[in-house]
Amino acid sequence: MIITYLGKQFFKIGQGNLVVAFNPISKDSKFSVGSRFGSDIALSTINHPDYNGFDMVSHGETVPFEIKGPGDYEIKDIFIKGVMTNTEIGGKKYINTIYSLSIENISLCFLGAVSDNKLSSSIRGQIEPPDILFVPIGNNELLDPIEAYKLAVTLEPKIIIPMDYDSSSLKSFLKEAGQEKVTSIEKLTIKAKELIGREGEVVVLSS
């Protein structure tokens, strides 16, 4: 599996011929759109221009299966669970979907634009401890870095990937995690067997 970070909460995940996109940045966002590519599956956690640019992950004949909210999905032998949470951006309330899925025996949990560091027991009951957790840490309207780390560890991931960060929030997050010496990498290439023995390890991807 190869995980590439493209800014905000925009990720490209590749496994063999399969390409999955999380929260692509729309052309209507004030943030730079970044890379454009074709994906097989695209997931948007929230209907907001920073996170719903499905057109940016369509290329040529490759048009993704779009997932836009809570529910259970099966695409290309991948089972995806979307769990609803409530969030607020710019004083406006939104539904945010937490996605859980597994690709080649690596389980992923993508928190999206979550703003509550205390998820309800009903939500937690639908989220298995993931191998890799994606958590927002620097958007002032969502979680602050300390809240984000506390939430992350309660979900018991093997690897934590921060997103939606700036240099200040990243520094605070790494300090809270006790992993201040972590340096960023361009992409994460990992196999299931390489996750054995890891616990709460922070991996920082540069965009």
C-alpha positions as CSV (number, residue, x, y, z in Angstrom):
1,M,0.0,0.0,0.0
2,I,1.2,3.5,-0.9
3,I,-0.3,6.5,0.9
4,T,0.3,10.0,-0.5
5,Y,-0.8,13.3,1.1
6,L,-2.0,16.1,-1.1
7,G,-3.0,18.8,1.4
8,K,-5.9,19.5,3.8
9,Q,-7.4,16.0,4.1
10,F,-6.8,14.9,0.6
11,F,-5.1,11.5,0.3
12,K,-4.4,9.1,-2.5
13,I,-4.0,5.5,-1.6
14,G,-2.8,2.9,-4.1
15,Q,-2.7,-0.8,-3.9
16,G,-1.9,-2.6,-7.1
17,N,-4.2,-1.3,-9.7
18,L,-6.6,0.1,-7.2
19,V,-6.7,3.8,-6.4
20,V,-8.7,5.3,-3.5
21,A,-9.1,9.0,-2.8
22,F,-10.1,10.6,0.5
23,N,-11.6,14.1,0.8
24,P,-10.4,15.5,-2.6
25,I,-10.1,19.3,-2.6
26,S,-12.7,21.0,-4.8
27,K,-11.9,23.7,-7.3
28,D,-14.3,25.8,-5.3
29,S,-12.1,25.6,-2.2
30,K,-9.8,28.5,-1.3
31,F,-7.0,26.0,-0.9
32,S,-4.9,24.8,-3.8
33,V,-6.4,21.9,-5.6
34,G,-3.2,19.9,-5.9
35,S,-2.8,16.8,-8.0
36,R,-5.5,15.6,-10.3
37,F,-5.7,11.8,-11.0
38,G,-8.2,9.0,-11.7
39,S,-9.4,7.0,-8.7
40,D,-11.6,3.9,-8.5
41,I,-13.2,4.9,-5.2
42,A,-13.5,8.4,-3.8
43,L,-14.8,9.1,-0.3
44,S,-16.0,12.5,1.0
45,T,-16.6,12.8,4.7
46,I,-18.4,16.2,4.5
47,N,-20.3,18.2,1.8
48,H,-17.9,21.1,1.9
49,P,-15.6,22.5,-0.9
50,D,-12.5,21.6,1.0
51,Y,-13.4,18.0,1.1
52,N,-15.8,17.1,-1.8
53,G,-13.9,17.6,-5.1
54,F,-14.9,14.4,-6.8
55,D,-14.2,16.0,-10.2
56,M,-10.5,16.2,-9.2
57,V,-10.3,12.4,-9.0
58,S,-11.9,11.7,-12.4
59,H,-9.5,11.4,-15.2
60,G,-10.2,10.1,-18.8
61,E,-12.3,7.0,-18.5
62,T,-11.5,6.5,-14.8
63,V,-14.5,7.9,-12.9
64,P,-14.7,6.9,-9.2
65,F,-17.5,5.3,-7.3
66,E,-18.5,8.2,-5.1
67,I,-19.2,7.7,-1.4
68,K,-20.7,10.7,0.3
69,G,-22.1,9.7,3.6
70,P,-23.1,7.1,6.3
71,G,-23.9,3.6,5.3
72,D,-22.4,0.2,4.3
73,Y,-20.8,-0.2,0.9
74,E,-19.1,-2.9,-1.1
75,I,-17.0,-1.9,-4.1
76,K,-14.3,-4.0,-5.8
77,D,-14.5,-6.5,-2.9
78,I,-13.8,-3.8,-0.4
79,F,-16.3,-3.3,2.5
80,I,-16.7,0.3,3.7
81,K,-18.6,1.4,6.7
82,G,-19.6,5.1,7.1
83,V,-20.6,6.3,10.6
84,M,-22.3,9.6,11.0
85,T,-21.0,12.4,13.3
86,N,-22.0,16.0,13.7
87,T,-19.5,18.8,13.1
88,E,-19.4,22.5,12.6
89,I,-17.3,24.6,10.2
90,G,-17.6,28.4,10.0
91,G,-20.5,28.5,12.3
92,K,-22.5,26.1,10.0
93,K,-23.5,22.6,11.1
94,Y,-22.6,19.6,8.9
95,I,-22.8,15.8,8.9
96,N,-19.3,14.3,8.9
97,T,-18.8,10.6,8.1
98,I,-16.1,8.5,9.7
99,Y,-15.1,5.8,7.3
100,S,-13.6,2.4,8.1
101,L,-12.3,0.0,5.5
102,S,-9.7,-2.7,4.8
103,I,-7.4,-3.0,1.8
104,E,-5.1,-6.0,1.4
105,N,-5.5,-6.8,5.2
106,I,-4.6,-3.3,6.3
107,S,-7.5,-1.6,8.1
108,L,-8.0,2.1,7.8
109,C,-10.1,4.6,9.7
110,F,-10.5,8.1,8.3
111,L,-12.0,10.6,10.8
112,G,-12.5,13.4,8.3
113,A,-13.7,16.7,9.7
114,V,-14.5,15.4,13.2
115,S,-14.8,18.1,15.8
116,D,-15.6,16.2,19.0
117,N,-12.8,14.5,20.8
118,K,-15.3,12.4,22.8
119,L,-17.1,10.2,20.4
120,S,-20.2,8.6,21.7
121,S,-20.2,4.9,22.8
122,S,-22.5,4.1,19.9
123,I,-20.1,5.6,17.4
124,R,-17.1,3.9,19.0
125,G,-18.9,0.6,19.0
126,Q,-18.9,0.8,15.2
127,I,-15.2,1.5,14.9
128,E,-12.7,-1.4,15.2
129,P,-9.2,-0.5,16.3
130,P,-7.5,0.3,12.9
131,D,-4.1,-0.4,11.6
132,I,-3.9,3.2,10.3
133,L,-5.8,6.2,11.6
134,F,-6.1,9.6,9.8
135,V,-6.8,12.4,12.2
136,P,-7.2,16.2,11.7
137,I,-4.9,18.2,14.0
138,G,-4.6,21.7,12.9
139,N,-7.9,23.1,11.7
140,N,-8.9,25.6,14.4
141,E,-12.6,24.9,13.7
142,L,-12.1,21.2,14.4
143,L,-9.8,19.5,16.9
144,D,-6.8,21.1,18.5
145,P,-3.6,19.1,18.4
146,I,-3.8,17.9,22.0
147,E,-7.5,16.9,21.7
148,A,-6.7,15.2,18.4
149,Y,-4.0,13.0,19.9
150,K,-6.1,12.1,22.9
151,L,-8.9,10.9,20.6
152,A,-6.5,9.1,18.3
153,V,-5.0,6.9,21.1
154,T,-8.4,5.9,22.4
155,L,-9.0,4.2,19.0
156,E,-5.9,2.1,19.5
157,P,-4.3,2.4,16.0
158,K,-0.9,1.0,15.1
159,I,-0.1,4.1,13.0
160,I,-1.5,7.7,13.3
161,I,-1.3,10.0,10.3
162,P,-2.1,13.6,11.1
163,M,-3.8,15.8,8.5
164,D,-5.1,19.3,8.0
165,Y,-2.1,20.7,9.9
166,D,0.4,23.6,9.9
167,S,3.9,23.6,11.4
168,S,2.7,24.9,14.7
169,S,-0.1,22.4,15.2
170,L,2.2,19.6,14.0
171,K,4.8,20.5,16.6
172,S,2.2,20.5,19.4
173,F,0.8,17.2,18.2
174,L,4.2,15.5,18.1
175,K,5.0,16.9,21.6
176,E,1.8,15.5,23.0
177,A,2.6,12.2,21.4
178,G,6.1,12.2,22.8
179,Q,7.4,11.7,19.3
180,E,9.0,15.1,18.6
181,K,11.9,13.6,16.6
182,V,9.6,12.3,13.8
183,T,10.4,13.8,10.4
184,S,8.1,14.0,7.5
185,I,8.2,11.7,4.5
186,E,6.9,12.1,1.0
187,K,4.8,8.9,1.0
188,L,4.2,5.9,3.2
189,T,4.8,2.5,1.5
190,I,3.7,-0.3,3.9
191,K,2.7,-4.0,3.9
192,A,0.4,-5.7,6.5
193,K,3.3,-7.7,8.0
194,E,5.2,-4.4,8.7
195,L,2.5,-3.3,11.1
196,I,3.2,-6.1,13.6
197,G,4.3,-4.7,16.9
198,R,3.5,-1.0,16.2
199,E,1.4,0.9,18.6
200,G,0.4,4.6,18.2
201,E,3.3,5.4,16.0
202,V,3.0,8.8,14.3
203,V,3.8,9.0,10.6
204,V,4.0,12.5,9.1
205,L,3.4,12.9,5.4
206,S,4.4,16.1,3.6
207,S,2.1,17.5,0.9
